[in-house]
C-alpha cells in the first residue's frame, strides 16, 4: 500500500519510527515532512499535504502525527474526500476504515507511545471498508453533506 505520512515537530520522532515500520512491512511511504525537527513548523502544513496526497490518489491512505492528533485531524478534514480521525485505540482505527471508509489516521505524538502507535498503524492499514448496506447509506449521507459544503 502507498501511504502518505507527515508530522510537525511534536510528532516528528514518532513519524520517523512509523516510516520505518511501514517500510519494514512492505509499504511504499510518501513522506511529506517534516524532514527535520523544527519547533517553528505548523501542523496544518503537513496535515494538508498528507490529505492532498490521499485525495489526489497519490497515496492510498495517510497518517499524520502532531501533538494530540486533534489539530491535524481538523485540518485534514477540511479537504474534500478526506476522512480523517484521531485514533488512540485499535478498535477505532480498524472500525473507522471498515464502517466509515476512514482514509487518514491521526495520532498524537504526545499521547501514544511507539508500541501502541505501531498497533494502530497496523490495524488501520489492514482494515478494509465493508461497503455493507447500513455503512454505505451512512457514508452516503456524509458525502452528501460534503458536497453541500
Secondary structure, 3 states (H helix, E strand, C coil): CEEEEEECCCCHHHHHHHHHHHHHCCCEEEEEECCCCCCCCCHHHHHHHHHHHHHHCCCCEEEEEECCCHHHHHHHCCCCCCCEEECCCHHHHHHHHHHHCCCEEEEECCCCCHHHHHHHHHHHHHCCCCCCHHHHHHHHHHHHHHHHC
